């Protein structure tokens, strides 16, 4: 019952955090997403203070850093660049979305963010302490945060120089979506951290669903970006050559396009 109560508290906090999506629709899955992850990391530090170990503190701090960085970056991008104006025709602004649909998206997002951090939650709630999986997962997680942060910084600087040109330098030489790759690495680390602390079918289902969902969403984000870039750079031979020779997200894997995979929604 204590575990169920803790899970419910996290769901409530997550929903409260991402409720800013009612102000700006996109924020359910962007600024609200980062805010929710940061709040969940902080909440677990407070709620499970008596169960904390070096590894679990590190994991919670990683979540806080991840969420604060992401929300901050997204806010800066929207408020200080032409991103919002450029994306006006590509992303729903929310005015055409019915309230019932918004509420369902809000609840789904709130639950999803808790499922994503559930490996850390289960380790704390189950009182399993830290082991090799905790530290390996934490290191993978922080590696993903660094990768995603570096990619975002490189893209931001490149767009400041030439807003209309696609970014194919730095990490973008290796894969076309290194920021999404960093996200996948980060959450894979969180998933790994719970390998030895997830007990029973329901806990495993929660952790696996959270991990698979975010990987699926990231590939969906790659697809959405690819469609948008193909439309914008239809006559750019340099981009066409770049897109055909640079993997879309996984280094060394010759997957250059996911546009045809309509079932990828991100």
SVG drawing of the C-alpha trace seen along z (x, -y; Angstrom):
<svg xmlns="http://www.w3.org/2000/svg" viewBox="-14 -37 46 48">
<polyline fill="none" stroke="black" stroke-width="0.4" points="0.0,0.0 2.9,-2.4 4.3,-1.8 0.9,-2.4 0.5,-5.6 4.0,-6.8 3.2,-6.1 -0.1,-8.0 1.7,-11.0 4.2,-11.1 1.4,-10.9 -0.3,-13.9 2.9,-15.9 3.6,-15.0 0.2,-16.0 0.4,-19.3 3.8,-20.0 2.8,-19.4 -0.6,-21.2 1.1,-24.2 0.2,-22.6 -3.3,-24.2 -1.5,-27.5 0.5,-26.5 -0.7,-23.2 2.8,-22.1 4.1,-22.5 2.4,-19.2 5.2,-17.4 8.0,-20.0 8.4,-22.5 5.9,-20.6 7.8,-17.4 11.1,-18.7 9.4,-20.4 7.7,-17.2 10.9,-15.1 12.7,-17.7 9.8,-17.8 9.7,-14.0 13.5,-13.8 13.2,-16.3 10.1,-14.7 11.8,-11.3 14.7,-12.9 12.3,-14.3 9.8,-11.4 12.4,-8.7 15.1,-10.6 15.5,-7.7 16.2,-5.2 18.7,-7.3 22.1,-6.0 24.9,-7.4 23.6,-5.9 20.0,-6.8 20.9,-10.4 23.0,-10.6 20.0,-9.3 17.6,-11.7 20.0,-14.6 20.4,-13.5 16.6,-13.7 16.6,-17.2 19.4,-18.3 17.8,-16.7 14.4,-18.3 15.7,-21.8 18.1,-21.8 15.4,-20.7 12.7,-23.1 15.2,-26.0 16.5,-25.2 13.0,-24.9 11.8,-28.2 14.9,-30.0 14.3,-28.5 10.7,-29.7 11.2,-33.1 14.5,-34.2 14.5,-32.7 12.1,-32.5 11.3,-28.8 7.7,-29.4 7.0,-31.4 8.8,-28.9 6.9,-26.0 3.5,-27.6 2.3,-25.5 4.0,-22.3 2.8,-22.0 -0.8,-22.3 -1.2,-25.5 -3.9,-24.0 -6.8,-26.4 -8.4,-23.7 -8.0,-20.9 -11.1,-20.2 -10.9,-20.4 -11.6,-16.7 -8.7,-15.8 -6.4,-18.2 -7.4,-16.6 -6.7,-13.1 -3.3,-14.2 -2.5,-15.8 -3.4,-12.7 -1.5,-10.4 1.6,-12.6 1.5,-12.8 1.3,-9.0 4.0,-8.4 6.5,-10.6 6.1,-8.6 6.5,-5.4 9.7,-6.7 11.2,-7.4 9.7,-4.3 13.0,-2.3 14.4,-4.9 11.1,-5.1 11.0,-1.3 14.6,-1.1 13.7,-3.7 10.3,-2.4 11.5,1.2 14.5,0.1 17.0,1.9 19.8,-0.6 22.5,-0.9 24.4,1.8 26.3,2.1 23.2,1.5 22.5,-1.7 25.9,-3.2 26.1,-1.9 22.6,-3.2 23.4,-6.6 26.6,-6.9 24.7,-6.0 22.0,-8.5 24.5,-11.4 26.2,-10.5 22.9,-10.8 22.3,-14.2 25.7,-15.4 25.2,-14.2 21.7,-15.8 23.0,-19.0 25.9,-19.2 23.7,-18.6 21.2,-21.2 24.0,-23.8 25.5,-23.0 22.2,-23.3 21.3,-26.5 24.6,-28.1 24.3,-26.9 20.8,-28.3 22.0,-31.6 24.4,-31.9 22.0,-30.6 18.5,-29.9 17.4,-28.5 20.2,-26.0 20.1,-22.5 22.6,-21.6 25.2,-19.0 28.2,-19.9 29.5,-18.6 27.5,-15.7 25.1,-16.1 27.9,-14.7 27.5,-11.3 23.7,-11.1 21.0,-13.5 19.2,-13.5 21.9,-13.4 19.6,-15.2 17.0,-12.4 19.8,-9.9 21.0,-11.5 17.4,-11.3 17.3,-7.6 20.6,-7.0 19.5,-9.0 16.3,-6.9 18.1,-3.7 20.4,-4.5 17.4,-5.1 15.9,-1.7 19.2,0.1 19.4,-1.4 16.3,0.5 17.3,4.0 17.9,5.4 15.2,3.5 12.1,4.0 10.0,6.8 6.9,8.5 5.0,8.3 3.4,4.9 6.6,3.2 8.3,4.7 5.4,3.7 5.6,0.1 9.3,-0.2 9.3,1.5 6.3,-0.5 7.9,-3.8 11.2,-2.9 9.6,-1.6 7.2,-4.6 10.0,-7.2 12.1,-5.3 9.1,-5.1 8.3,-8.8 11.9,-9.7 11.9,-7.8 8.5,-9.5 10.2,-12.8 12.9,-11.8 10.2,-11.0 8.4,-14.3 11.7,-16.2 12.7,-14.2 9.4,-15.0 9.7,-18.7 13.3,-18.8 12.6,-16.9 9.9,-19.5 12.1,-22.5 15.2,-21.1 13.5,-19.4 15.8,-21.3 18.9,-21.3 21.4,-18.8 23.7,-19.1 21.0,-18.2 19.8,-15.3 23.4,-13.9 23.6,-14.4 20.3,-12.7 21.2,-9.7 24.6,-9.1 24.1,-10.0 22.1,-7.6 19.0,-9.2 19.7,-8.4 21.8,-5.3 25.5,-5.7 26.8,-3.0 23.3,-1.6 22.4,-2.2 18.9,-3.5 18.6,-6.7 14.9,-7.2 11.8,-6.5 9.4,-8.6 7.5,-5.6 6.9,-4.2 3.5,-5.9 3.0,-4.1 5.8,-6.2 4.1,-9.0 6.2,-11.4"/>
</svg>
